[in-house]
């Protein structure tokens, strides 16, 4: 971590002959949700497919990565760079050979969708475009769903065309093999082609000439999502994203037969080797890619659950490397893209909850859990690809009487989803309600601010209502599901031209309202005026003190804790300003501009990307979305006043007893 000195508060106090040393206010810059914290070394965003070269070089493909090419390259747990542009690839399929990579391309206005690009492994340049599908208009779904090479041949699954197309590696079409809804591909030592039919739970074997030879029918609930042929053992490896969430092994030297599995059956949802939802070795989620190198090491691309209609945002990248004995060698993780991390009050800020994942620790942190259970709750809005939001990766969290409440929403949301937890479900967040929705008696979108406060109450600005709606938490049922009472409304103060954000601190009865200037119509922006009302529920609804004028350009996200308001900006700087709620002044600014320091990205491009919590020690934990680094930045700060208070306590309470 990098320490920044922002001033000194000198204090000398004596008890007997004891002298207290100088205390300084300081903050530390840290990060979680990515193995590495610099831009050059970080793990890439949302890898959705993987190919492993014999020498152990790993190539993954992503639909979108803000700061590098969409094909990321790794070896021995380190990044080797990337290929292409950050939005070049579709992400759903990649393969290679000794000299080239073949990657499904994202829709492009010049050549549409359904194409495969051939790239030089040596130079990283694109050498060829191969048109695979007649569907050239697909933008939000995979068209090419599988790729494999064998000798001089390239195989490509044309999902809407219900066929596997065979080309030379120079792009010359050879023949088509009719297959309904083809997906992942692999070619065995005899040149036979294996084709996964994900939704049918089956894997088909075809001869080199295209004749159907065998069908491996898995359980009806199985979802074969990745394939690889292990030439050392003559086994076909089938990555299952169904309820088993493991790798199934089949001997295919003759008629295929099952030989075993790799990974905990049930994966991260298993309750015999960990809590439900808990991440860990062999506790897989979506097995999106499998590959082995010539040394016998197995690499598993394991995607935490989470969905979005643009395919560029899901639960993240999790690559696990195992040796020939099945022992974990290393992990590479990038388990957040455009999302936040709310410090957990129940653990005094030791855990962090995103909209889908749970993290802990420092210097990259630990990926603790994925909170989605697609088996028990297949209608969870966080995996609903038809949702209009770009993924519910942004969390607000409260802990009341030992019960956690999670609210998840998108990047610039006007809809919020509610979840609860209980002991039997472990880390799984159980879906409850939506706002707007029938549980809250409204269909109006939330366009004027939303806050889940520390006591579980809701403060909501419904569009065109001209009021602040307060929904008091009335309790929890036996399963831990929260309930709220009817809205209590209060008029929006006339001094706020257009209300955009609401923050309420129940411990001090402080209401913070932010708004835009008259005539500004962007409801996703904070605005320039912040009014602080001390004693809001006590009756002060007309006299803000202080009024904070935000003079830095483009404030985008705000959060509050203790006696501070934290403000992040978009399209300008990555800084977070800490405003004193008593004086209205900026007491400090969090920024890290050192080239060797933690990479903090460009800005905060989300309405609720900044979260804040004041720990019992007086330390503030402030987090911010870092979509540039596919991580979450964490600032840990103890203000000078808190430092002096701690020093005073140390000076006045002696650890020694007088004799």
N, C-alpha and C positions, 0 to 999 in steps of 0.2 A: 504494500500500500504506500501511497505517496502522501506525506504530511505537508500541510500548508500552514505557515504561521501567519496569523492575521491580526496580531496585536497582543500586547501583554497587559495583564491586570496584576499589579504588584500588591502583595499583601504580606505584612509582617505581623505576626502574632506570637505572643510568648506565653507559655505555660511552664512555670518553673524555668528550666534552661532550654526548653524546646523552641526551635525556630522553624516556621513553615516555609518551604521553598517557594520561589516565584511560581505563580500559576499563569498559564497562557490559554487563551481561547484558540482552538485549532480544529481543523476538520481533516478527515482522511477520505481519500477517493478510492473506491473499491468497485467491484463488479460481481455479478452473479449471472447464471444462466448460459455461460459460454466457458468452455475449457480455458480459453486464452483471452486476455484483456487488451491486446493491442490490435490495431487494424491489420497489420501484416501477418499476424499469426493466428487470428481468430478462426473458429470453425464456421463454415459457410451456412447460409440460411436454408432451411426447409428442403433438404435433399430428399427426393422422391424415388430415385432409382440409383443403382450402383453397379459398376463393373470393376473387377479386380484383375490386374495383370499378373502373370506368373511370378514376377519378381516382387510382388507385394505392393505395388503402387495402386492406390485406390482412386477411382474417378466417380464422382457423384454428379447428378444433374438436378438443377433446381429451376423453377419457373422464374424466380425473381430474387436477386441479391443486390442490395443497394450499392455496395462498394466493391464488388468484384465480378468476374465472369460467372456465368451460371453453372459451368462445369468446374467443380473444385477438385484439387488434387492433394492427396495425403500419402504419407508413408511413415511407418514407425511412430505413429501418434503425433506427427507434425504436419503442418501445412506446407505444400510445395508450390502454392500459387493457384492459378485458375486459367481457364480458357474461355474465350468468347466475351460477349457483352452481358450485362446483368439481366437483360430481359430477352435474350436470344432463344432460350430453350423452353420446351414445354415441361420438362422435368420427369415425365412418366416413363422414359425408356432410354437406356444407354448400353452400348457394348463396344468391344474393340478387338484389335488383333495386335501383332507385333509393331505395326507402324501407324495405325489409324484408330481413331474413335468414330463411332457412328451414334448420333444423338438426335432424338426427336426434337424438331424445331417448334418454337412457338409461332402462332399466327403472325404473319407479316403481310403488310398491304401489297407488297410486290409479288409474293408467291403463295399467299394464303396459308392454310394449315395442311396437315397431313404429309409434311416433308421430313426427310432425314438429312442431316448435314454430316459430311465426312470431314474430319479434322485431323491434321498431322499431329501425332503425339510429340514429335520433336519440336516443331515450331509453334504449335497451337493455332495455326492458320486454317481457315476453312478452304477445302480444295474442291468440294463437289456438293451439289444439292440433288437429292434423289426424291422424286415425287412418288409417294407410296399410295395415297388414298385419293379417291374421287371427291371426297368431302374436303373441300378447301376453305370452308367458312367457319369451322369450329374454333371457338375462342375460349370457352370456359369448361371444356371437357377434353380428355385425352382422345386423340384420333389414332395415333400410333402408340400401341399399348405394350409392345414387346419387341426386343431386338436381340439377335444372336448372330455370330459368325462361325463359319466352319470352312477352313481352307480359303478358297477364293470366292465363297458364297456368303451373302448377307440375307438373313431372314427378318421379315418385318410384319408384325401383326397390324392389320388394317381393321380396327374394331368395327366401325360402321359398315365396312365393306364385307364383313363376315368371311375374311380370308387371310391367310398368311401368304405374303408375296415373297418370291425368291428372286434375288438379283445377284449379279456378280458384285464384288466389292468395288468395281469401277462403275456401278450403277446401271448395268445392262440387265433388263428384265429377262428372267428365264421361264418362270411358270407361277401359277397360283395354286394354293391348296385351300379348298373350301373348309372353313371352320366357323361355327357360330360363336360370335363374341370372343375372339381370341385375345389372350393377354400375354403374360410372361412366356419367354421362350428359352429353350436350352437345346444343345445338340450333343449327343453322346459320342463315344469313341467309334461306333459303327456308322456314324453319319445320320443316325435316325433323329428326327425332330420331335421334341416334346413341347406341347402347347397347353398352357393353363387356361381353363375356362372358369374364371373366378366365381361368378354368380352360381354356376352349376356345381361347384365343388369337385371338379374333375380335371384330370390331366390326360391328354391324348398323345399317343405315340404314332408317328408317321414314318414310313420308310423314306430314304432319300428321294425316291420317285414320287412320293405323295400318297402312298397307300396307307390307310389306317391299319395299324398293327395291334395296338392294345389301348385299353382305357383303364386308368387308375381312378376309381370312384372313391372319393373320400366321403366322410360323413356329410349329411345334407347341409349342416351348418358351417362346414369348412369353407374357407375362402383362400384358395391358392393364389398368392399375390406375387410370388417371386420363385424362380427356378435357377438351379445351377447343377451342372454335371461334374462330379468329382472323379476325374480320370484315375486317381490313385487307388480308389476303392471300388470303382465302377458303380457308384451310387448316385442316384438322382436325389437332390435335396429340394424339398418343397416348403417354402415359407408360407405358413398359414396365418392369415389375419382374422380367422374366425375365432370362436370361443377358446380353442386350444392355445392359440397364440404361441406356437412353437414351430420347430423345423422337423418335418417328417422325412425319413430316410428310406429309400427304396433301392434294392438291388435290381439293376436293369440289364445284367449280362445276358439274360434270357427273358423268360416271362417275368414281368416285374412283381416283386413281393416286398412287403414292409420288413425292414431290418431294425427299426428303432426310431427314436426321436432325439432331438437335442433341444434343451430348454425346458423350463418348468411348465408342466401342462397347466393351462389357464393363465400363464404369463403373470403380468402385474396384478391380475385379479385373483390370483391364488391366495388362499388364506392359511395354508400350511407352512409356507416358508417366509411369510411376511404379512403385513397388514394389506387389506384390499386397496389397490391403487398404488402400492409402494413400488417404486422403481428399484432395479438392482440387477446383479449378475444373473443372466439367463431368465430373468423375469421380463420377457419380451412383450411388446405391444403390437404394432403393425410391422410384420417382418417384410419390409419393402425391398430388401436386396440381400443377396447371399453371394459369397465368393470365396474361393480358396486360392492360396498361392502355392508355388511349387514346393515350399517347405512344409506344407500341410497345415498352415495357419488358416483358421476360419474367420471370416469377417461378416458381421451381421449389421445391416442398416435397419434400424429399429425406430419407427416413427411413433412418438406419443400421439394419442388421439386428440383430435381437434380438426375442424373443417372450415372451409371458406370457399365461396363460389369462385374466387379468382385463383385457387390452387397454389398461390404463392405464400399462403399462411396456413400452417397447421400446427400441430404440437411441437414440431422441431426436428432436428437432426440428432440421432444418437447412433454412433458407429461403435461397435464393440468387437474387439479382436481377441480370439481364443487360440491357444496353442493346440498341438495334436492331442493333448490329454484332456482338453476341454477346460483348461484353466484360463481365466481372464488375464490377458496381457496388458491391455490398456483400453481406454474409452476416449472418444471424441464427442463432445456434446455442444449443441447449439439449440437450446430448448426455449428460445423466445425470439420472435422477430419484432413485430409491431405490437408490443404488449407491455404491461406494467407489472409491478410486484408490490403488493400491499403488505407492510409489516404486520405480523400477527399479534394482536394484543394479548392473546392467551399464553403466548410464549415470551412476552415482553420484547417482541421484535426479533426473536431468534429465527423464526420461520417467516417466509414470504409467500403470499398467495397471488398468483396471476389468475387470469380468467379460466385457465385450464391446468396449470402446473403449480407445484409447490417446490420451493427452493429453501436452502439454508446455507450458512457458512460464509466464508470470505474467499477472496482471490479465485473467483470463478464459481465458488459455492458447490453445493451438492444438489443434484437433481433428486429430490425426495420422492415425488409422487406425481402421477397424472390423475386428475380428479374426475375423469369421464369414464363411465361404464357403458359402452355401446351395446352390451349384451342385455343387461337389465333395463336400461333406459335408452332404447334405440331412437326415441323421439327427442332426446336431449337437444335443445336448440343450438348447442355449441358444435354439433356435428350435422346440422341441417344445411345442406349445400344450397337449398333454395332460399335461405335467409338473405334478406336484402343488405344486412350488415357485412362488413369485411372481417368476420371472425370475432368472437366474443373473448378477446384476449386481455381485456382491461377489467381489473377487479376492484371492488370496494368490499371491505371486510369489517365485521364487528364481532365481538365476543361478549355475550351477555349471560351471566349466570352459568358459565361453562358451556354454553351453546354458541357455536359459530354460525354467522349468517354471511353468505357470499352473494354478492351481486356482480354479474358479469355483463359486459357490454362491448360494443365495437369501438373503432377508432374515433369516430365522430357520431355518437349514438343519439337517437331519440327514442330508443326502446331499451329497457333494462330487464334482465332475467335474474330470478331469485332462486337460491339453492340453500339446502341445509345439510348437516352432517349428523351422524350418530355412530355409536360404538360398533354396531354390526356392519356398517358400511365402510369403516376405516377412513381412508382419505377420499372416498368417492363423494362428490357433491350431488345431492339428490335434487332433481328439478322440481320446482314448486310453482312459481307464478311468472307472469310477464307484466310489465308496466310500459305502455297502457295494456289493460286487460280487464277481464270481468272481476277479478279479485279486488281491484281498486275502483271499479265502477266508472271507468273512463276509456274512451277510444282516442283521446287527444294525445298526440306525441309530446314527448318531454323536450321542449325547446328552450326552456328558461332556467335550466339548472337542476341538478339532482345531487342529493347527499344522503348517505346512510351514516348516521352519527354514531358515536361511541356507545350509546345506550340502545341502539337498534331502531331508533325512530327514523322516519323518512321525511325529507324536506324536498318538495318537488315543485318545479315551475312548469305547469302544463301549458301547451301552446295556446295563445290567445285567451287565457283565462284571467289574466291581469291580477292573479293572486298567488301567494305562496301557500301551497297545500302541505299541511303537517299531518302525517299518518303516524300516530303513536303506536309503538309496539305493545300489544296486550298480553303476549305470552307465547308459549310453545306447547304443542300437543305432546303426547307420550312418545312420539317418534322423533321429536326435535324440530318439527316443522313450525316455523314462526307464523304468527298472526298479527295483523294490524287492525286498528280501529278505523272508523270513518274519518275522512279528512277534516281537519280544523283549518280554516282558511284565514289568511290575513292579507290585506292589500299590499301590493308592491309599493314601496315608498316612491313618491312622486319625483324624487331627486334622481332616480335611476331611469334613464331614458328607455333602455331596453335591458331587462334582466337576462343575464347569460349564465351566471354561476351562483350557487348557494352552498355555503359551508356553515355548519353549526357545531359549536364546541359545548357539549352539555355540562362539562365539569366547571366551566366558568360562565355559562349562560351567555355565550358570545355568538352573535350572528354576523356573518360576513357575506355581503352581497356585492357582486360585480356586474358591471353593465357596459354596454356600448354607448357611443356618442349618438345623439339624435341623427336619424337618417341612415345610419349604418345597418345593413340588413344581414350581415353574416352572423348567424346565431351560434356558429361553432367557435367564434373568437371570444376571448375574455372581455375585451374592451379596455378602456383606460381608467375607469373610475371604480374604486373599491371603497365601500362604506362598511365600517365596523361598528356594530351596535352592542355595547356592553349592557347586559340585563334585558335581553330580548323578551324572554318569557315573563320576566318581572314587570314588563310593561313599556320598556323603552323601544318604541318602533318608529320614532321620528327624529331622534337626535344622534346621528352617527358621530363617533369620536374615537379614533381619527378618521378622516377621509384620505385615502391614499390615491394619489394620481400616478398611474403607471406611465412613465416617460420613455422607457425603452420600447422599441418597436415590436409590434406583433405578439403581445402576451397571449399564450395559447392554453396553458394549464396551470391551475392553482391548487394548493393543498394547505391545510393548517393543522398545527399541533401546538400544545402549550400556549405560549404567547407570541407565536410567529406564523406569518403567512409566507408561503414559498411559491414563487412565480417562475414558470418556464416559458420560453419564447420559441416561435417558429420562424423559419426562413431568415434567421439572423445569427444568433449565438447559442452555444450549448449551456450558457450560464443559468444558474438558479439563484435568484435574489431572495434573501431572507428579510422580510419586513417585520419590524417590531409592532405588535398590535396595540401597544400603549402609545408609542411616540409617532408611529407611521413612518419612521425612518428605516433605511436599509442598514441592518447591523452587519451583514456580511454578504458576500457573493461567492457561490461555489463555482469554480472554473478550474479546468486542468488543461493547460496549454503546452506542457512539456512534451517533447516528442517521444521520450522514453516512458512516459507515464501511462496510466490507464486511459484507454481511448474512450472519449465521451461523446463522439459523434458530432453532428451539426446543430441539432435543435430538438425541440419536442413537438412532433407533428401529430398530436392527439389531444383530445379534450381532457382526458383524465389520466394522462401519462405520468403526472407527478403525484406521489403519495408521501405522506409524512406521519411520523409517530414519535412521541416523546417517551423514552424508556424510564423505568423507575430510578435509574441512576442520574437522570437529568440530561442524558445524551439524546440528541435528536438523530433519528434515522430517516433520511430523505432519499427516495428512489425516483429514478426517471427513466422513461422509455429511451432506448438507444437502438433505433431501427438500423442505423448505419453499421453498428457493430454486432447486430443480432444478439444483444445482451440487455441487461438492466444495470444502469449505473447506480451505485450506492454511496451516498455521502453520510459520514458519521461526524457529528458536530456537537461539541459542548460549548455553549456560549460563555463569555467571560464571567457573566454574573453567576452562572451555575458553577463555574470553576471556583470562584471566590467563596460561594456558599459551601462547597465541599471542603475547601481549605479551612474555612472557619470552623466547620464541624470537627475536622481533624485536629485543629488547634485547641479546641475547648473540651474535647473528650479524650482524656489521657488513657492509653492502654495500660498504664502502670498504676499500682496501688501504693500510696505513700506508707512508709513504715513508721 
